[in-house]
Amino acid sequence: MRLLLVLAGVAALAGPALAQPEQSAARAAGQVGERFDGYLGIVSAVPPAVRSQVNAINIKRRALYSQLGARRGVAPGDVGVTAGCELLGGVAVGEAYLLPDGRWRRRAAGESAPRPDYCG
């Protein structure tokens, strides 16, 4: 149940921003990607507008993780990591993602983005 709340909240917060053409193009080009900790990351140089959009999404995600963590008695970082496990599963072909080893990768056709072992 907690995971469903996290995912619904993250999707609601990210949805409008992800629809912005610059940010969507940056994701498709692998310049912006999902991180294992539940936040978006900037992989390579992006225009200032995209950087602002990523920052705005991350601020909203951080607020959501803090709110959910306070309700559940867990650290916001733990909520983010839980969300990150699911968000990595939604990475589209060609999009970038970051695992705990610190290396950015791009999802190839015919494979799913691997998730850290703790994701289960």
Secondary structure, 3 states (H helix, E strand, C coil): CHHHHHHHHHHHHHHHHHCCHHHHHHHHCCCEEEECCCCEEECCCCCHHHHHHHHHHHHHHHHHHHHHHHHHCCCHHHHHHHHHHHHHHCCCCCCEEECCCCCEEECCCCCCCCCCHHHC
